């Protein structure tokens, strides 16, 4: 069964963590911190790097 509880997920697809896009998403995350549901921020570049590392390790 799928958990139907609300959540918010912010994805940073900008090339650099800590720059404008990341700062904007962090501000949005802070604005929602009083919400009664989980909130997370993922950096697409870091996720992609982990996927590539895993693929190379399997070779």
C-alpha positions in Angstrom: 0.0 0.0 0.0 1.2 3.5 -0.9 1.6 5.9 2.0 -0.7 8.8 1.2 0.8 11.3 3.8 1.8 14.6 2.3 5.4 15.5 1.8 7.5 18.1 -0.1 10.6 17.4 -2.1 12.7 20.2 -3.6 15.1 19.3 -6.4 18.1 21.5 -7.2 19.1 20.9 -10.8 21.5 23.8 -10.8 25.2 23.0 -11.5 26.5 24.3 -8.2 25.4 23.6 -4.7 25.2 26.7 -2.6 24.6 29.2 -5.4 21.5 31.0 -6.5 19.2 28.0 -7.3 20.2 26.2 -4.1 19.8 29.3 -2.0 16.3 29.9 -3.4 15.3 26.3 -2.6 16.8 26.5 0.9 14.7 29.6 1.5 11.5 27.8 0.3 12.4 24.8 2.5 12.8 27.2 5.5 9.5 28.9 4.7 7.8 25.5 5.0 9.6 24.2 8.1 6.5 24.6 10.3 4.5 22.2 8.0 3.2 19.1 9.6 4.9 16.9 6.9 8.4 15.9 5.9 10.4 18.3 3.6 13.7 17.4 1.9 16.0 19.0 -0.6 18.0 16.9 -3.2 20.8 18.0 -5.4 20.4 16.5 -8.8 24.1 16.7 -9.6 25.1 14.8 -6.4 22.4 12.2 -7.2 23.7 11.8 -10.7 27.3 11.5 -9.5 26.3 8.7 -7.1 24.5 6.8 -9.9 27.6 7.1 -12.1 29.9 5.9 -9.3 27.7 2.9 -8.7 27.6 2.1 -12.4 31.4 2.3 -12.7 31.8 0.1 -9.6 29.7 -2.6 -11.3 32.0 -2.6 -14.4 
